[in-house]
C-alpha cells in the first residue's frame, strides 16, 4: 500500500477536475457527474475498479442462476416417485452444482469487496488532502465571508465519508443489484415469458409503495435529526460555558431550551411511527396480493402444460427478487447521488483554487530585504462590514526602525499588521516593501520574512517544542532553548514533568495565558525575522515577566523593522515613530516626546494612563496571575496529573464509581412509563412475526399442489390460498401500524425523557466533575446524543424486532416439526452456516467505508489548522499541516488493504457456506422422500418455512453488536443519572437566602485543585471584606487571585477552613440562591450564540427592554450596538466571534449590571478595553460598586488604587493587606516592590 505523499501526482490537477452539474432548481445542490466521483483515481485505482466491477457483476448474476438450479431441484423432488434412483442422482448433481456456484460467489464476493473498499479509501484520502491544501491557500476574505469553521470541517469529514461510501461499497452494491435485476429478467422471459410479464407489472406497484415510504421516512428523519442537532447545540454551548451558566444560575433556562428542541423531535417521531407502519404494512400487503395473483395465474399455466410448478415458482421468485434487487439498488444509487453532491462541495473548493486562493509561490523573492514598508493611499474595508477601515491611509516605516500604531478600539491598528502580511488586499492604493508592491512578491517568501506575536496566541495540540518549531521547522534544540530563554519560557518549562515534551492541549488549554503568550514570543524569536509584528505582544504577562520579555523583544527588535500595536503606551515610548489612527486616517505622527508636546490625541490618551501612574504598575502585578488563575482550573491541567489526583484524593468524582452493570429491573424501571405502549406494540409484533412462516407455508402448499395429478383439487387449493393471502393483505396494514406506531412512540418518549434527565443531572454536578478529561464538552454531548439514542434502540427498536422474530421462530418451529421432524432437524443443524452467512450479508450491506473514528486524528489536525488559519498563514505552515494531515490519513489507508481482503474473504466464504448448507438440506430432503419417510409436500413445507426462519434468527443475532453498544450506553447513562453530586444545587436541607448584606470572609482556608494535588494554592488563608466595601486581590502569577473568586461562587470547596457569606458557611446555603446574589465579569467573557439583547438579558430574565438598554449604556455598549445594522438584535455568532474582544467584554459587563448583585466579582473586567473605553466602563463599574461588596482582580490599576483594601497573596497566604496608600508607605513591602517594577516606565509618560 503506497503512502499518501505531497507530490504532484498525488494531487488533483486543475485540468482533471470534473465539471460541476448545476441544478435546475435553486433549492437543489450542485453535483458532479458519476464519473466525476472518480477524478482522484490513478492507474492502480482504475485496475482496482475494473476488477471490482467484474466481481460485482459476477456476484449479481449468481442469484438468478441459483434460482434456476433451485427450480430444477424442486422439480426433481416433485417427480421423485416416478424413478427414485434417477431423480436422486439428479438431486445430487444439482446439489453439487450449488456447491460449485458457492465457490463462484466466494471468488466474486472477495474480489468485489476488497477492490472497491481499497480504491474508495485511496481516492478519498487524496480528495481530503487536496481539499485541506486548497482551504489553507484561501484568502482571508473567504474565511470572513463564505466559510464557517464548522462547514469546512463538515466537508472534510462528513462529506468525505459520503464520497468514500459512494466510490467504494455503494458503487459495488449498485452494480451488483443492477446486474441481478437485468440478468434475472432475461432468465425470466426466457423461461416463462407470460409469468415474467405479469410479475413485471406487479413489481412497480411495490416499488412505488416502497419508494414513497422511503421518501416520507427520509424527510421525517431529516427533520428529526435537525431538531436533535438543535438540542445538541444547546447542550454543547451550555456545557462548554458551564461556569458562566452556573454563575448566572442559568440551569433552568438551559433545560427549558433543551426541552423545546426535544419536544420538536418527539412530535416528528410520532409521525414517523405512523408512516413506518403504513409504509411497511402497505408494502407487505401488496406483496400478499401479488403472490395471490401470480400463483393463481401460475396454476392456469401449469394446468395448460405451458410450464411446471417448480419453474413457475422459481420464475416468480427470480423476477420478484430481481425487482427487489432494483429496490435495493435504489438506496445505493441515492447514496451515490449524495456522494456526487458531497464531491461537488469538495471539488468546488479545489476548482476555485486558482481564482479565490492566495498562490503562495507566484511572484518574486527579493535576494535581500531591508525592511522599508510604505502604505501609499490605502483604502480598505472588510468584506463582512460596510464601513471603511482606512481611507487614503499613507505612512512609511524606515528599514530597521521601530514603528508603533495606537488609536481607539476599532481604529484599525491590527488591520495594519494583517495587511502587511497580505491577509487582505487594499481596495485602492499600494503597500510596498523596499519599493516593491506586495502583490508582486511571492507570498510564501514574504511571510517568511515576518514574525508575528498576536494578542491572543494560537497554539496547537502538540508539544511545547513542536509549537516553538512553527517559527523555524529545521531549528536545533539549542536554538529552541535559546529562543525559549529569550522569551522567558525556559524557566517554567523545565519545571514541568515532561519539560519541552509537555503537550499543551488543544488551543494551549494546559497552559496559562501568560505561558501561551511567552511560547508565541519564543516562536517568533526562533524565526529570526526581518520584520517583527507585535500585536499586544506582552499584554498577557505580569509585571516581572513583561520586563524580562520586553528586554528580549528589544534585543531582537534591533536592526529589524518592527511594527508594534499597543494599548499600554508605556511599551512604545522608545519606538522611533508612533502614528495615531482615527477614522481610517493618520491624525498624528512622531516619536513619544514630539506627540506629548503636541497635546493632541496621543497626549490625551497618555494623560488617561498618567492618571493611573503608580497604580498602573500595581495592576500589572496581577496581570498574568489574574489572567491565568481563573483559567487554571483543573480543566487546564495535564490529564495524567488529574488522573493521579482523582485516584488518590477525589475518587468520588470518577464516573466509573457510578457505572455498575445495569440490572434488568433498572432497565424495566427506566422504561416503565412506556410499558403500556410496549404491550400494544408487542401484540402487533407477534402477529407480524406469525405472518412470515404462514406466508411461506401458503406458498409451499401451492407449490406442492402444482404437482397434484388432480387438476380440480389443485384449482381449489390455489383459490383457497389466494383468498387467504388477500385477507392477510387487508389485516397486514393495521398490524404493522400497531407494532411500529407504539414502539416508535415508546422509543421517542424514552429518548426524550432520558436526554432531558441526563442533561438535568449533568447540570447538577460540581465544576470539578466537568474538569475531568472524560467529562469534556465533546464527551458529554456525545453521551447525550449517541448513548441516549443507543438506549432507545436497545429498549425500543431492537425489542420490536426481537419480539417479531421470536414469534416468527416459534411459529416456524411448530410448523416445521409438525410436517417433517427429520428435515427440520437437518435444516436446524445447518442454521449456523446459514445464519452466519445472513449476518455477514447484513453487516456487509451496512457498508465498510466511512468509519469516522478512523479519521479522528486527521480531522483534529484539520480543525486546528482552520481555527488558527491566521497563525498557519502567518508562519507559512501550510505544507507542514498538509504533511501532518497526510500522515494521519496514511494510518487508515495502510489498514484498508488487510481489512479489505479480510472483509472480502469473510463475505465470500459466508455466501459459499450458505449455499453448501442449502444444498445439504435439499439433498437430505430427497433422501427422506426416497425412503418414504415423508412425502414431497410435508418435506417442502418444513424445508421452506425453516429456511426462512434462519434469516429471521440471523437478523436477531445481527442485533447483538447493537445490543452490546446499547449495554455500554446504558452504563454511561446510568453513571450520569445515578451520580451523587458533591454540591447539590437544590439541596432541600440548605438555607435559601433572599437577600444578603455582603460580608465575605475566608477563615483558615486551605485549598488545592483536584488536578494539582502537589500544589497547595491556599494554606491557612484568611481574608475579610465587609458589606459594601471593595477588596482588590493582587499577587504573582499562580498565586490564586482568581481562585478567591471561584471559592466565593462555590465552584470548589476548600479542603479545610470555611468561606463565609454574612456569617454563614457557603456550604450550608442554597447554591442557586447564593449565586443569584453574586455578579461575575471574567477577563474572557463567555457569550452565547444568540442576539446581543438575549445575552444581556441573561443577567435578569425578567428585565424590560428599557432596563436592558440602560445596562448597556452604563457599560458603554449602547453606542456600538446602535451603530450595528440590526442593533440589539444582532447575532453575536458562536462564542461571540462576530464581536471584538472589547465589545464582548462590555456586553458581559452590561449583563452583570442588569443582574444587580449584592456581591460583585471582577476578574480583570476591563482588561480587553482600550484606555478611552476603559475609563468610561470603569466609571460605570465604580457606580455599580457603590453599596456593593466587590472583590476584584485587576489588570488596570485604577481599580486597585480606589479599592478600600488590597490583599497581596504569596505562597498561599495573605502577606499584606491594607489600602493602596498604606501598602505603598510600607518600607520593603511586597506590594511596594511589585509597584516599583514599572515605576520607571510610567514616570516617563
N, C-alpha and C positions, 0 to 999 in steps of 0.2 A: 504493500500500500504506500503510494507516494505521499509525501507530506505537502501540505499547503504552503507555498512559498510566495514571497512578494516579488515575483518575476513577471515579466510582460506576458508570457504565455499563460500564466495563471489568472491574469486579469482580463476582464472582458474588454475587448477593444471597442471603440466607439462605432466602428462600422459593423460590428457583429450584433449590435443591439436590434431587437425586433421592433417593428413599427407598432405603435400603440393603436388599438382599435377604439375609436371614440364612440361612446354610447349614443344611441339615437334619442334617448330620453335623458334630460338633465339630472334626474334623480339616480340614474344608473352610474355605476363606477366604470371607468375605462379599464379595458383588459388588453392583454397581449394575445396573439394568435396561439393556437395549440402548439405549433412548432416553436413559437417564441419562448415557450416554457423551457426549452432545452438549449437556449442560447449559450449557456455556460458549459456545454458538453465539449470535451476534446475527443480525439480519435479513439482512445480507450473506452470512453463513455459510449461512443457510437457502437462499438463492438458489444459492450455490455447490454445496451438497449436492443440490439439485433437479437442476441441470444435470449434476452428476457421476452422479447416479442414472440420468438419461436416457441419458447417454453409455455407462455400464457396461451397461445393459440392451441397448442397440443393439449394443454390441460383442459381447455374449454371443449375440445372435441371428445374427450374421454367419456363424459356422461351420456351424450346421445348414443355412443357405441355401447355403453354399459346397458342402456335400456333395451337395445336390440338383443344383446345376449340374455338379459333377464327375461325378455319375452320368449326367446327360444327355450329357456329353462322351464318356464311355466307351461308352455305348450307341450314340452316333453313329459312333464309331470301329469298334465291333463290327459294324456294318452297312454299313461303308464300301464293301464290294464290290458292293452292290446298285445304288447310284446315286451314283457318285463325286462328281459336281458338286453334287448336292443335299445330300449328307451333309457335304461340305467346307464348304458355305455354313452349315450348322447348327453345325459345329465353330467356324467363325469367329464366328458370333453368340454362342455360349456363351462363347467365349474373351473376347469383348468384354464380356460380362456380368460375367465375373470381374474385369475392369479396373474397371467401374463399382462392383462390390462392394468392390474395393480402395479406391476413393475414399470409400465409406461408412465403411469401417473406419478410414480415416485421420482423418476428422472425429470419429467416435465415440471413437477412442483418444485423440485430442488433448484433447477436452473432458473425458473421464473422468479422465485422468491429471492434467491441470492443475487441475481444480476440487477433486478430493479431496486433492491434495497441498497446495494453498493453504489449504483450510479446516482440514486437520489441523494445520498449523503454527500458524494463527491461534488455534484453540481451545486447543491445548496450551500455548501461550505464556501465555494467560490463566490456565489452571489452575496452571501453575508459579508465576506471580506471586502468585496468591491463596493458594496453599499456603505460600509463604515468608512472606507477610504474616501468615497465621494462626499459623505457628510462632513468629514473632517476638513475637506477642501472648500466647503461653502463659505461665503462671506457672512459677516455678522448680520447683515440685513435679513438674510434667510432665517437666522435664529430669532431675530427680533419680531419678524412679521409673519412668517409662514409656518414655522415649526415650533412645536412644543416638545420638551424633552420626552414626555410620555409617548407622544406619537412616533417619534423616531425610534424609541426603544420597542414600541409595539411592532413596527415594521421589521426590525432586526431580529425579533424573537417570534412573535405570534405569526406575522405574515410569512416569515421564512419557514415556519413549521408547516403552514398551508402549502407553500410551494414545494417543500420536500415531500409532503404527502401526495401532492398531485404528480410530481415527477416520478416518485417511487411506486409504492404499493397501489395507489389509486389507479394509475395508468395500467399497471399489470392486471388488476381486478377487472377494469373496464374491458380490456382486450379479451380476457378470459371469458367473461359473461357474454360479450357480443359474439364471440366465435361460437359459444354454446348455443346462443339464440339462432344464428344463421344455420349452423350445421343441424341443429335439432329440427328446424322446419324443413330443411331439404330432405332429411331422412323421413320425416312425417309425410310429406307429399309423395315421396317415392313409395312408401308403404301403403297407406290408406288415405288417398287424397281427399275423399269426401269428408272423413272424420277430421282430418287436419284442417280443412277449410272451415268446418263448423267450430272447431276449437279456436281457430284463429279469430273468429268473430266474437268469441266469448272473452278472450284474453284482454282486449282493450277495455271492456267494462270494468274488469278487476283492476286494470292499470289506472283507469281514471279514478276509481274509488281510492286506491292506494295513494295515487298522486295527490288527490285533493286532501286526504288525511295528512300526508306528509307536509304539504304547504301550510295547512292550518296549524299543525303542531309546531312547525318551524317558526311561524310568525308569533305564536303564543310563547314559545320558548325564548325567542329573542327578546320579547318584551319583558318576560320574567327575569332573564339574565340582566337586562338593563336595570330593572328595579333592584335586584340583588347587588349589582355593581354600585348603584347609588348608595345603598346601605353600607357597602364595603368602604366607599369613600368617606362616609360619615365616621365609621369606626376608625379608619386609618388616621384621619385628621385629629380625632379626639385623643386617641392613644398616643400619637406622636407628640401631642402638646398637652400631655396629661397634667403637668404642673400648672399650666395656665387654667385648665378646666377645673382642677381641684381648688386653686386659689380663688377662683370666682364662683365656686360652688355651681358649676355648670353641668353636673352629672344628670340631673333630671331633664334638662333641655336636650342633652346629647341622647339620652334614652328615648325621648319623645321623637326626635328627628329620625333616629334609627328605626323606631317602631313604625313611623309613617311609610318609610320605604318598604319595610317588610309586609305591611298590610296591602300595598300595591301588588306585591308578588303573590300574596295569598289569594287575592281576587283572580288574578290571571291563572293561578294554579287550579282553582275550581273549574274554570272554563276549560283548561286543558284536560282535566279528568273526564268531562263530558265528551269532549272532542275525541279523546283517545278511545273511549268506549264505543261511540258511534262509528268511528273510523275502522277500528278492528272488527267490530261486530258486523258492519256492512260488508267488509272485505270477505269475511268468512261466510256470511250469508250468501253472497254472490257465488262463492266457491261451491257451496252446497247445491245451489240451483244449477250451476254449470255442470257439475258432476251428474246430477239427476238427468239433465237433458242429454248429455253426451253418452251416458251409459244406456239410456233408453234408445238413442239412435244407434248405438253400437249393437244392441240386441237385434235391431232390424237388419243391419249389415250382416251379422252372424247368421241370422235366420235365412237370409238370401244367399248365403255362401260366398259373399264378397270378401270376407276375412274370417279369421278365427278369434276366439276370445282373448288369447294372450296378446296377439298382435294389436287388436283394438285397444286393449287395456294399456299396453306399453306406448302406443302412439299417443293416446290421451295424456299419459304421464309425461311422455317426452315433450310434447308440444306445450303442455301447461308449464312444465319445468323450464322449458326454453323461454316461454313468456315471462316466467318468474325471473329467469336469468336477465332478461331485458330490464325488469324492475330492479333487480339487484345491481345492474349496471348503472341505473339512474343516479343513485346517491354518489357513486364513484365519479360519474360524469359531472354531477353537481360539485363534488369536491375539486375536480379538475377546473371547473369554472371559477370556483373560489380561489384556487391556486393561480389561475390566469389573472384575476383581479388583484390578488396579492402581489404577483410578479410585476404587474403594472406599477404598483406603488413603489416597489423596489427598483425596477428598471428605469422608471421615470426619473428617479433621483440620479441614477447613473447617466441617463441620457442627457440630462441638463447639466452635466458636469462641466461642459465647455463654456456655456453661456451664463451660468449662475455661480461658478466657483472661482476661487482665487487660485490661479495657476501658480504654484509655488516656484516653478522652475523657469518661467518666462521672464525675460528682462536681462539686464546686465548686472554683473557683480563687479564693483569697483575694486581695483587692486589695493587701494589704500583708502581708509576713512579718516577724515579729520574730525568730523562730528559737528560741522556747522549746519544748523537747522533754521529754516525760514518758513513762516506762514505768510503767504502773499495773497491778500484779498480773498480770504477763505470765507465762503458762505456754506452753512451746513444745518440740516435738521434731521433728527432721527426719523426713519421711515414710519415708526409706530406713533409718532407725535406730530401735531400740526405746527407747533411753534418753532421759530428759528432759534437755534442754539448760538450760532455765530453769524454775524453779518459784516462782511468785508473785514474780517479779522486779519491783522497783519502784525507780525513781530519777528524778530530774528534772535538766534542764540549763537554766540560765538563758539568756535571749536574749543573744547576743553573747559568751557565755562559752566558755572552752576546757575540754574535758572529756576525761579520759583513762581508758581501760579497760585494766586489767592483770590478769594471772592466769596460772596454769599452762597448759600446752598442752592444748587441748581443753575449756577452761572456757567458751567461747562468746564470746570477745572479738569476733571477726569477725562472729559471728552478730548482734551488736548493730547493726553497720553494715548488714548485709543486711536486717534488719527495719526499720530507719529508712528504707531505700529501698523498703520494702514488696515485697521479693522473696518474703517469706513472711508469712503471717498468723498471729497468735497463736492457740493452741488456746483460750485464755481470756485475759481481761484486755484492756487497750487500750494503744495507743501514740498519743500526742497531739502535735500540732503547733499551738502557740498556742491550745491548748484544744480543737482540732478532732480528732476521731478520724481517723486516716489513711485509714480505709476510706471516709470521706465525701468525701475530696478527689480531685480529678481527678489521676489517676496521672501523666499526661504533664507536667502543670504542676508536680506535686510534685517529680519528678525533675529538672526544670529549675532548681529552687531549690538543687540539691545538686551538689557537685563531688567526685569520688572519685579517690583515688590508692591503688591496692592494692599489696600486696607483690610480686605477680607481674604487672607491667603487660602489658596486651594491646594490641599494636599491629597495624595492618592492612597488607596488602601494597599500600602506596601511598607517596606522598612524605611527607617529614617535615612539609611544610606541610599536606597533607591530614589527617595524623594529629592535628596540633595543632588543626585546624579542627573536629574532632569536639567540641571544647569549645564552640565557637560558630561555626556554619556560615557566618554572614554577616560574620565579622570581617574587617577590613582587614589588609593586610600589616604596617602599622605596629603594629597591635595584636598580631599574631603575633610580631613581633620583640620587642616589649615583654614579652610573656609568656615568650618563649624566654630573654631576658636574665635575667628574674627567677628562672627555674628553672636557670640556669647551662647552658643549652643552646646559646645563640648562639655561644659561643666555639669549641666543637668543630664545629658545623655549618658555619660559614664556612670551615673548613679542608678540608671535603670537596669533591671536584672539582665536584659538582653542587649544592653548597650545600643550600638548603632544598628543592630539587627532587630530592634524593637518594632513591632508592627504598629503603625499609627492609627489604624482603623479607617473605616470609610469616612472621608472628609476630614481625617485627622481627629476623630472624636476621642481617641485615647489620650490626647494632649490638651493642655490648657490653651487659651487664646494666645497668650504671650509666647508659649513654646512653639506653637504653629507659626507665629509671625517670625520668630528667630530662624526657624528652619527655612522659611521662604527667603529670608535675607541671605542665609548661607547658600541657598540655591542660586541666587543672583550673584553673590560674591564669586562662587565657583565658575560662573560663566565668563568672568573677566571681560565684561562688555565694553565696547567703545562708547556706548550711550547708556546711561543709567536712568531708569524711570522709577521714581519713588512716589507712590500714591498713598499718603498717610502711613509711611513705612514703619514708624515707631509708635503709632497710636495705641497699640495694644500692650506696650511694655510699661513696667513700673519704673519709678524714677531711676533707681540704680541701674537696671538693665538698659534703660534708654540711653543713659550717659555712655555706657560701655559700647552699645551698638552704634550710637551716633558717632562716637570716635572712630569705630571701624568703618562706618559709611563714609566719614570724612576722608579717611585714608584712601578708600577705593574711588572716591569722587575726584581725587587729584588727577589732573590731566585727562579727565573724561568729561564729555558733555553730559550734564545731569539736569534732569527736569524733576522738580520737587512740587508735589501738591500737598499742602498742609493747612490744617485748621489752626494749629498752635503756631503762632508767629515766632515763638522763641526758637523753633527748629530751623528757621530760614533766615535769621538775622545776618548770617555771614555769607549768604549767597551773593554772586556777582550782580544778578539782576532779578528784580521782582516785578511781575505785572499783576495788576488788579483787573479782573474781568467783571463786567456788569452789563447786562442787557446785550450780550453777544459781542461786546467790543472791549478793547483795552482802554480803560479810563485813566489809568496811571501806570507809569513805568519808571524804574530807577532802583537804586540799592536801598537798603533799610534806612540809612540815615537821611538820604535825599527825600524819601517818601514821608518819613516822620516830619521832616522840616516843612513839607508842603502843607501839612494839616488837612489833607484830603481824606478820601475813602480809607486808605491804608492806615492813616493816623487814627481815624475813628475806630477802626477795627482793633488797632493796637491799644487804644485807650480803654476799650472794654476789657481787654485782658490785663492791662496795667492795674485796673481796679481790683483785680484778683491777685496782685503782685506776689505777696508772700504765700497766700493761701493756695494759689495755683500749684505751687510746689507741693503743698501738702496733699492736694488731690492726687497728684501723680504717685504719691507714695503708695496709694492703694490701687493704682491703675490696673496692673495685671492681676493683682490679687483679687480685686473685685471682679474683674472680667472672668477670671478663670474659676474662681471658687464656686460660683453658682453652677457653672457647668461641670465642675469637678465633682459631680455626684457619682455614685457607683457606676452609672452607665458609661462614664468616660474612662473607666479603668480597664486594665488588662484582664481578659476573660479568665486566664489561668489563676491570677491572684484572686479574682472574685470567687472562683470555684473553690479554692483552698479555704477562703474565709467562710463560705457557706457551709462547708463540711465541718469546720471547727466551731463556728460561732453561731451560725444562723441556719441550722438545718430546717427550721420551721418555714423558711422561705421557699424551700425546694418543692416544686410541684410533684416531684417523684413520691414524696411522702403522702400525697393525696390522690394517687392514681392506682388503687388496687384494681384487680380484675373485677369488673362489674358483675354482680350476680344476676341470675335470671330474674330474680324478684325485683332488682333495681331497674332492669330493663322494662319489666312489666309496669312498675310504678312510673317510670319515665313516660311511658306511652298510655298510661291509664286513662286520661281524659278522652283518648281517641279509640278506645276498645269497642265501643258500640259501632263505630264506623268499620272497624276491622272485622267484626262479626258479619255485618251486612256484605262487606266486600268478599269475605271468605265464602259466603253462600254462592255468590256469583262465580268465584274462582273454582269451587268444587264442581259446579255444573259445567263450567267451561272446560275443566280438565276431563270430565267424563265424555265430552263430545268427540275428542280426537280418536280414542280407541273404538268408540261406537261407529265413527265415520269409517275407520279402517275396516271394521267388521262388515259394514254395509257394502263397501266396495268389493271386498273379498267374496262376500256372499254372491254379489252379482257376477264376479269373475267365474266362480265355480258353477253358477247357473248357466253360463255360456257353454259349458261342456256337458250339460244335461242332454241326453238324447230326446227328451220330451220337450218339444218346442213350445207347446202351450204352457207347460209348467214354467219354462224359462221366462215366457212373457209375463206371467202372473208375478213371478219373483221380482223381476225387474221393475214392474209397475209399482209393486208394494214398496220396494226400497226407494224408488224415485219419489214417491209421495212422502215417505218418511224424511227424506233429505229436504224436501220443500218445507215440511213442517219444522224441521230443525233450523232451516234458514230464518224462519219467522221469529223463533224464540232466541236466536243467537244474539241479535242486537240488544235486547233488554238484559240478557245475561252478562254481556261484556260491559254494558253501561253500569250495571250493578257492581261488577267487580272493580272496574277502573275508576269510576267516579268516587266511590267510598274509600278505596285505597289511596287514591291521589289526595282526597280531602284529608285523610288521616296523615299522610306524609307532609302535606303543606302546613297543616296546623301544628304538627310536631316540630318541623324545622323552624317555623316562626317562633314558637314558644321556646325552643332550645336556644336559638340565636339570641333572642331577647333576654332570656335568663342568663346566658353566658355573658352577654355584654354588660348586663346589670351587675353580675358577680365580678367581672373584671374591674368595673368602676368602684368597687368596694375595697379593692386591695390597696395596701400602702405603697408609697413611692418606691421603697426598697425592692419590692417584688418586680416592678417594671424595669428596674435596673439590671436584673439578671439577663444574661445573654439569651436564655431560652424563652424569655418573655419580651423579646423585642417587638417593635410595632409590626414588622413583617410576619413574625411567628404567630402573634395573637390574631391578626386579621386573617391569616391563612387558616388558623384553627376555627375562627368564626365562620368562614366561608366553606372551606373544603371539608373540615371534620364534621361540621353540623350537617352538611349535605350527605356525607357518608353515613351518618347516623340515620338520616331519613331513608337512604337507600337500603340500609340493613333492615330497619324495622318496618318499612312500608313497601317499597318497590320489590325488594327481594322476597319478602314474605308473601306477596301476591303470587309471584312466580312459583315459589316453593309449594304453596298450598295447591295451586293449579296442577303442578307436576306430580304432587303426591296423589291427588285424586286420579290423575291420568294413569299413574303407575299401578295403583291398587286395582283400578278398573281393568287395565290391560292384563295384569297377572291373573285376575279371576277369569277373564275370557280365555286367555291362552291356555291355562292349565285345565279348564273345563273342556276344551276341544282336543288337545293333544299334549299330555304332560311330558312325553319323551322329547318332542320337538321343542317344547318350551324350555326344558332343562338344557338342551344343547345350545339354543339361542341365548339363554341367560349366561351359559358358560362362556359364550363369545362376547358378552357385554363389555368386558374390559377393553377388548380391541376396538369395538365399535364406538364405545363411549369415549375412549382416548382419542380416536380419530375425530369424533364430533367436537370434542373440547378444543383440540388443536385447530380445527377449522374455524370455530367461533373466535378463538383468540387471534388467529391469522386475519380474519375479516375485520377485526378492530384496527389492524394496521400496525406496522412496525416502525414507521418513520415518525419523526417529530416528537420524541420524548424531550420535553423542555428541560427536564432536570439535567440532561447531558450537556446542556449549554449554559448552565447557571453561571459558571466562572467566566465564560466568554461574554455573556450578556452583562455581567458585572463590570468587566473591563470597558465594554462599550458605554455603559451607563455613566461611569465615572468620567470618561473622556468627553461625553456630550454635555454633562452637567458642568464640567470645568473647561468648556471649549475655549474660553479666552486664555486660560493658562496654557492649554495644549498648543494653541496657535502662537502664543507669545514666545514660548520656548521651543517652537519648531518640533514638537514631539509627535507629529502626525505619524511618521514612519515607525517610531518606537511603539506607539499604541497599536498600530496595524500589525506589527510583528508579534506583539504580545497577544493580540486577538487571534491571529493565525495560529499561534502556538496552542492556545486553548481550544481552537477548533480542531486541531490535529488529534487531540485525545479521543473524542468520539469517532473521528474519521479513521483512526487506526483500529478501533474496536469493531468497526462495522463489517470488515471483511470476515473475521471469525464469526461474528454474530449472524451475518447473512448466511453463511454456509450452515451454521447450526440450525437456524430457523428453517432454511430450505430443506435440509435433510429430515428435520423433525416433521415438517409438514408433509413432505413426500412419503416418508415412512408411515405416517399415520393413515394416509389415504390408501397405501398399499395394504396395510393390515386390516383396514376396514373392508376392502373388497375380498380379502382372504377369508375373513370371518363370515361375510355374506355367502361366499362360495361354499364354505364348510356347512353352513346352516341349510342351504338349499339342497346340497348333496345328501345330507343326512335325512332331509325330508323325503327324498326319493327312496332312501333305504327303508324308511318306516313304511312307505306306501308299498314298496315291493315285497315286504314281509307281511303285508296285510295286517299290520298293527294299527293302521288308521287309514282313512280314505283321503282323497285329494282335497275335498272341501275342508275337513277338520284341520288337516296339516297346514293348508294355506292360511286359514284364519288365525291359527296360533302363530305362524311364522310372521305374517304381515303385521299383526297387532303388536307383537313384541319387538319387532324391528323398529316400528315407530316409537315404541316406548323407550328404546335405547337412546334416541335423540333427546327425549324429554329429560331422562336421567342425566344425560351429558350436560344439558342446559343447566340443571340444578347444580351439578358438581362444578361446572364452569363458574358458578357464582362464588365458589369458595374463596378465591383471592379477594373479591369484593367484600365478602363477609369478614375475612380476616382484616382487611383495611378498616371495615366498619368497627370491628372489635378494638383495633388500635385507636380509632377515632373516639370511641366511647370512653376509653381510658383518658384521653385528652380532655374530653368534655366533662367527665366526672371530676377530673383533677381540678378543674376551674370551679365547677358548681359546688364541690364539697369542701373546698379550701376555706379554712377559717382565717380571716384577715387579722393581722396584728393590730390594726387600727380600724375598728368598726365605725364608719361614719354615722351610722344610725343606732348606735348602742343605746338601748332603752334605759340603761341604768345611769347614763351620763346626764350631766346637768345642762339643760338648754338655756342659753343666755339670750336675752332680747336686747340688752344694751350693756356696754362696758365703759368704764372711765378711761382705761388705757394704761394702767400701771403695768409695767413689764419688768420681770426680774428673772435673772439666771442665778440660781443658788447652788453653788458647788457642782456645777455641771461638768461631767466628763463625757467625751463622745469620740467615736471613730466610725468612719463609714464602713459598712459591711464589706465593701470591696477592697478596703485598705486596712486589714487587721493589724498591720505592723506600724501604722501611722496614727498616732493619737492627735486628733485635731484640737480637742479641749481637755484640759486636765485641771479640775477644780476651778472652773471658770465662774466668776461672779460679776454680774452686770446688773445695773438697775437704771430704769428711766421712768420718771414719774409721769402721771397722766398729763397730756397736753404739752409735754416737753419733747425736745429733739435730741437724739443721740447719734453721733457720727462714729462709725467704726472704721479705723484705718489700720494699716499694717502691711507687712511684706506679702509677696505672692504666696498663696497657700496657707496663710495664717488663719483662715477660717472666717473671714469677714462675712461672706455670703452665707456661710453655714449658720450664722446667727439668725439670718432671715428664714432659712429653711426650718430651723427648730421652732421659731415663733409660729410659723404656719403649720407646725407639726407634720412636716413631710417625713421627719425622722424623730425618734425618741432618744433621749440621752441614755448612755449606759448606766450612769448614776447621777444623782442630783435631780433637781426639778426646774422646769420652766414654768413661771407663774404669770398669770394674767389676772389683775385685780385680786391677787392673793390666792387664786385658785390654780392648782396644778392643771396644766392644759390637758393632761391625760384624763382628768375627771370631767372635762367639758365636752359637750356635744360638738363633734368635729365640724359639722356643717355650719352650725350657729356661730362657732368661733371664727371660721373663715369668712363668714358674711360680714364680720366687723373689721376685717383686715383688707387693706388695698395694697396691691403689689404692682410695681413697674420695674421690669427687668432691663438689663442692658440690651439683650437681643429679644425684642418684643415678638410674641407669637400671635399672629393674626390668623383668622380663619378664612377659608375660601368662600367669601360672600361679599356683600357690599360694605362700604365704609360705615354706612348707617347701622347695619346689623352688628358690626364689630364694636362700635362704640356702645351700642345698646346692650351688649353682653355684660357691661358693668351693672346694669339695672334693667331687667326685662320689663319693668312697669313704667319706665321713663317715657315722657312725652317727646314729641319732635322738638319742641322748644327747649326742653331740658337737654336734649342731645346736642343741639346747636350751641347752646350756652356752654356746655362742657368742651366742645370743640374750639370755641372762641377762647376759652380760658387756657387751653393747651396750645394756642397759636396754630391751630389746624384749620380753622374755618376759612382762612384766606386761600390756601392752596386747594382746599376741597371745592370751594366755589368756582375756582378757575377751571376745574375739570369739566369736561363736556357733559357728563351725567351727574355731576355734583356728588351729593351724599349717596347716590345710588350707583356710584362707580364700583365695579367689581375689583377687589384688590388682587385677585389671582391666587394661585397656590402659594401658601405661606406668605402672602403679601408681596409677591415678586414684582407686581406691577407698580410698586411704590419704592421710593428711595428709602434709605435707612432712617433719615431724619423724619420723613413723612410717617413711616411706620411707628416710630417712637412717639410722635405727637398723638397719633390715634390711640396708642396704648395709654398714654397719659390721660387723654380725654376719657377713656374707658374707666380708669381708676378714679378720676374726678367724679364721674357720674355715679360711681359706687358709694361715694360719700362715707368713707370708712372712719372708724374710731381710731384705728392704728394704721399708719401709712408706712409701707416698706419700699424704699427706693434703692434699687441696686443699680447704681450708675445710670440713673434715669435720663440724664441729659448728655450722655457721652457721645451719642450719634449726631448731635446738633452742631451747627456752626455757631460762631460766637454770638452773632446777632440773634439767631433763633433761640439760642440757649438763654440769653438774657431775658427774653420775653417769657419763655417757658418757666425759667427759674422764678420769675415774678409770680406766675400762676401757681407754681408749686409752693412758694412762700405763703401765698394766700390760703392754699389748700392745707398747709401745715398748721395754720393758726388754730389753736384749740385742740389739736390732734397730737397724739403720741406719734413721733416719727423716728424710725430707725433708718439711717441712710448709709450706703456705701457709695462714695462719690469719686468720680473721675475728675470733675471740675471742683476746685476747692472753695468756691464762693459759698457753697452749701456747708462745707466743713467749718468755715470761719464763723458762720452765723449760728451753728448748732449750739444748743445750751450746754452740751458736754461732748467731749471727744474721748473715745476709748481706743487705746493703742494695744493691739494684740501682738503677742510674741511668744513663741513656744507654747501655745495652747492656753495662755493666761493673759489677763489684763495687766500690763506692766505700768501703764499710766492712764489716768483719767482726769479730765478737767476741761475747762473752756479753752479756746484757742489761745487767748492771751496768757492764761495760767501755764499752759504747756510750753508756749514759746519762751516764757520767762524762766523756765526751769533749767538751770545750768546742766549741761551734759545729758539732757533728757533724750530719750529715743525719738520722740516727736520732733524735737528741735533739730536733731541730727538729720532726720529724713527731710525736713523742710529745707535745710541748708544745701541739700544736694542740687537743688535747682535755683538757689538764691542768686547765684552769679548770672545765670542766663536771664532770669526775669528782671534783674536790675537794669539790664540794658534795653529793655522795651520802653 
